[in-house]
């Protein structure tokens, strides 16, 4: 497994890591890339990856700072698991990013602005949480479609001898 490209000059403290996340968020806003969110992933006290929200730049609703920094860190560490890593982010993660953080097995998350603060400037994801918790009806129909080919696809994975479980 190749070594991560770690920038030794960033072997710094927690407030400094959050400052890097803030700088990322500021950079993204100034460039017009997306909302005011930045993120940094750190492992063993060293910065692995930095990113900011690029929803507007990429025309991609999933290009949140946390998603992008997880993707970059995974590439640099050659691993889809980021065990032992910490995430510093300027905003409390949305449901999508929250899920990605858990899938990546990130050890700890530090955040600044709360969901309530983000909602006050137009970044309100409470409706998604309410849908997930069945507190609000889902406006998007999800229709279960039975096809034997889909079950065959699951079986293909189940029987694959060289699969890498995740």
C-alpha positions, 0 to 999 in steps of 0.5 A: 500500500503506497504511503499517504502524501502527508504534508509534515508542515501541517503536523499541528494541533486541533484548533489549527486543523479546524483553522485549515477547515475554515480556510477551505470553506472560505476559499470555496465561498470566495471562488463561488464553488459552493456553500460555506463548508470546509473539511480536513482529514487527519491521521496520527496528527498529520493532514491527509486531505483538505476540501471544501464544498463544490456543489456549484462548481461540479453541479453535483449535489453530493460534492459536500466538503466531507464527501470530497475530503473522504474521497481524497483521503481514501485515494491517498491512503489506498483504503475505503476505510479511514480507521484512525482518522479524524475529521474536522469540518466547519459544519455539523454533517448532513445525513449524507455526510453522516452516513459516509463518515460511518461507512468510512469508519472515521474515528472522531468528528469535530465540527463548528457550526450546528445544523441549526446555524446552517439552517438559518442561512438556507442550508436546512436538511431537517426534512431529510432526517424527518423522512428517515425517521418516518416523521414526515412523508417522503415526497419522492416515491420509492417503488419496490420492483421484484426482478429475479435478475436482481436476486441473481446479482446478490447471489453473484456477490455472495458466491464470489470467492475473491470478494473484499467484504466492506 
